[in-house]
Amino acid sequence: MKEMTALGKGIVPNTAEREVILAIVAALDKFGDGVGLSILHQHFASPDIPVAKAAVEAAIELRKKESVPVLIAFARHLETSARDALNVGPGGKTVTGGGLPYVGGNTAGDPEAPKRARALSPVVTKALESLTKKSFKTTPEWEAWWKKEGSDFKIEK
């Protein structure tokens, strides 16, 4: 649908306008329940740090349970991609890898991943703490909590 595509593309240029992002998500949800939230979640992984940050912060305001496991998975992704980027090359554990960043398989990794992780990990933690009213120091702790409590968890409004 052209309308959904056009609305979805409106998130990136409006990263500084949280109300606009929330309105876009609401408008996308009119095409199907959860569509807007799903598109917002896709923006978490944007290579553009301000876009990813705006998407995570918008998820705080939307206060949806569905965002919690996505945020936990994104926290894991940030850690893993940062670690992988630091392990490749002359100063890393391996000089192998080759390939192109962002391409599946045996790749060199994303050289910007450590920078993105430093910028976004605190925002993701803040979002998780705000949504869940819990506080954990590590991603494995968040994962274990969600595995145990996720099915019964409810967001406080």
Summary of the structure (lengths in Angstrom):
residues: 157
radius of gyration: 16.8
end to end distance: 32.5
largest distance: 50.7
contacts: 447
relative contact order: 0.12
helix: 63%
strand: 1%
